[in-house]
Amino acid sequence: MRKEHESTAITYADERNLAARAELFRVLKSYPATDAETERSLGLFLRASLLARIFAIRELYEKILMLPGIIIDLGTWRGQTAVVCENLRAIFEPLHFNRRIVCLDTFNGYQGFSSKDKPSDLHKDGTYKVEKDYALFLERLLALHEKNNAMGHNHGKHKVFKGDCRATLPKFFKENANEVVALAFFDVNSFTPTLASFDRVYERLVPGGIAAFWQLTRDSIPAEGMVYAGEILNKRSHTIHRSQFYPGLCYVSKK
Ligand SMILES: C[S@@+](CC[C@H](N)C(=O)[O-])C[C@H]1O[C@@H](n2cnc3c(N)ncnc32)[C@H](O)[C@@H]1O
């Protein structure tokens, strides 16, 4: 069954771009190297748009190097941002074992749209649902990356929580009264869950800490923009920037 969501259905590409993308995908699936050489050469198939996402995550990671606190990936989906962060941790601060990463997702797709959101065929409850037990898979995958990285004997730092973030995030903070946040990525794309989660994260965000929004200026997905315009812009002391590499990614730094 073909699963559609914004990441695959909304594109600025034309027919020629899409055909080239499909061809690259075919080459990836039939690439004749050994598993080890394919794994070593995955960059052969990395398109610029994904590379830009990775650069953007690195851009923000570098800003928190001298800050204490965990990383939260809210709306983690398949967990790519979290995995990139674990590997950046290994590169930039391999001895920083307290840079824990917390991933949150329903893993059943979008949840929590209200009349404030712009409904569409894709932008509705359930879009982005992943396979059963994906939370467990992702937690194991994160540990596998830790084990592959320097000081890999020290693994199991990162946690994955399944459920609506309006319940899982307050529960996490309640059960972990010591945890403060250096960097939080927001990507749940509905107004009420984004606002509720932002409020909880901001209470624990250290000064200079970063709240990053993947869709802040996207007109067709207005949740993050509404939270920013209505609840942050004139109400919280902050600075805001957009990523150098991924224009959609904007980040608020707490003052
Ligand atoms: C656009 S996708 C995230 C993409 C991901 N951040 C990435 O960069 O690859 C949105 C994710 O938010 C999750 N989500 C939506 N509403 C949620 C909610 N109320 N609580 C937890 N997760 C939610 C969905 O299940 C989906 O995986």
The ligand as an SDF file (V2000), in Angstrom:
LIG
                    3D

 27 29  0  0  0  0  0  0  0  0999 V2000
    6.1180   15.5870    9.7980 C   0  0  0  0  0  0  0  0  0  0  0  0
    6.2560   14.1720   10.7730 S   0  0  0  0  0  0  0  0  0  0  0  0
    7.8000   14.3830   11.5610 C   0  0  0  0  0  0  0  0  0  0  0  0
    9.0050   14.2310   10.6900 C   0  0  0  0  0  0  0  0  0  0  0  0
   10.2980   14.1260   11.4640 C   0  0  0  0  0  0  0  0  0  0  0  0
   10.4120   15.1840   12.4550 N   0  0  0  0  0  0  0  0  0  0  0  0
   11.5040   14.1510   10.5580 C   0  0  0  0  0  0  0  0  0  0  0  0
   12.2150   15.1740   10.5390 O   0  0  0  0  0  0  0  0  0  0  0  0
   11.7490   13.1580    9.8670 O   0  0  0  0  0  0  0  0  0  0  0  0
    5.1530   14.5190   12.0780 C   0  0  0  0  0  0  0  0  0  0  0  0
    5.1870   13.5110   13.2000 C   0  0  0  0  0  0  0  0  0  0  0  0
    4.4700   14.0460   14.3140 O   0  0  0  0  0  0  0  0  0  0  0  0
    3.7940   12.9960   14.9520 C   0  0  0  0  0  0  0  0  0  0  0  0
    2.6770   13.5600   15.7590 N   0  0  0  0  0  0  0  0  0  0  0  0
    1.6260   14.2690   15.2990 C   0  0  0  0  0  0  0  0  0  0  0  0
    0.8050   14.6430   16.2870 N   0  0  0  0  0  0  0  0  0  0  0  0
    1.3570   14.1630   17.4400 C   0  0  0  0  0  0  0  0  0  0  0  0
    0.9970   14.2300   18.7960 C   0  0  0  0  0  0  0  0  0  0  0  0
   -0.1270   14.8520   19.1940 N   0  0  0  0  0  0  0  0  0  0  0  0
    1.7900   13.6250   19.7140 N   0  0  0  0  0  0  0  0  0  0  0  0
    2.9340   12.9800   19.3160 C   0  0  0  0  0  0  0  0  0  0  0  0
    3.3290   12.9030   18.0290 N   0  0  0  0  0  0  0  0  0  0  0  0
    2.5580   13.4790   17.0930 C   0  0  0  0  0  0  0  0  0  0  0  0
    3.3090   12.1180   13.8140 C   0  0  0  0  0  0  0  0  0  0  0  0
    3.0150   10.8070   14.2260 O   0  0  0  0  0  0  0  0  0  0  0  0
    4.4960   12.2120   12.8440 C   0  0  0  0  0  0  0  0  0  0  0  0
    5.3790   11.1280   13.0060 O   0  0  0  0  0  0  0  0  0  0  0  0
  1  2  1  0
  2  3  1  0
  2 10  1  0
  3  4  1  0
  4  5  1  0
  5  6  1  0
  5  7  1  0
  7  8  2  0
  7  9  1  0
 10 11  1  0
 11 12  1  0
 11 26  1  0
 12 13  1  0
 13 14  1  0
 13 24  1  0
 14 15  1  0
 14 23  1  0
 15 16  2  0
 16 17  1  0
 17 18  1  0
 17 23  2  0
 18 19  1  0
 18 20  2  0
 20 21  1  0
 21 22  2  0
 22 23  1  0
 24 25  1  0
 24 26  1  0
 26 27  1  0
M  CHG  2   2   1   9  -1
M  END
$$$$
